[in-house]
Amino acid sequence: MPIYKLVLPSMGESISEATITQWLKKVGDTVNADEAVVEVATDKVDSEVASEYTGTIKEILHPINAVVSVDVPLAIIETEEAVTQDFTSQS
């Protein structure tokens, strides 16, 4: 099955990282496309990060209160959909 890495998206030109404040899903949960998976906070905005694909949460990569940089994977989602994602320079 294809693997999708849910990453912290860019949230503005001057924002380079965010703090994970709450996981809305846990390992083993099903998530639908466009459904929020995690809540994050920056010094300017609080936001939810949604999955681009329908699938199952296979791994959560950071705990609550972790500070994560933009474009860093937050969770691994297994999906049956074709995933178009390039992470050649990231883990």
Secondary structure, DSSP 8 states (H G I E B T S, - for coil): --EEEEE----STT--EEEEEEESS-TT-EE-TT-EEEEEE-SS-EEEEE-SS-EEEEEE-S-TT-EEETT-EEEEEEESS------TT--
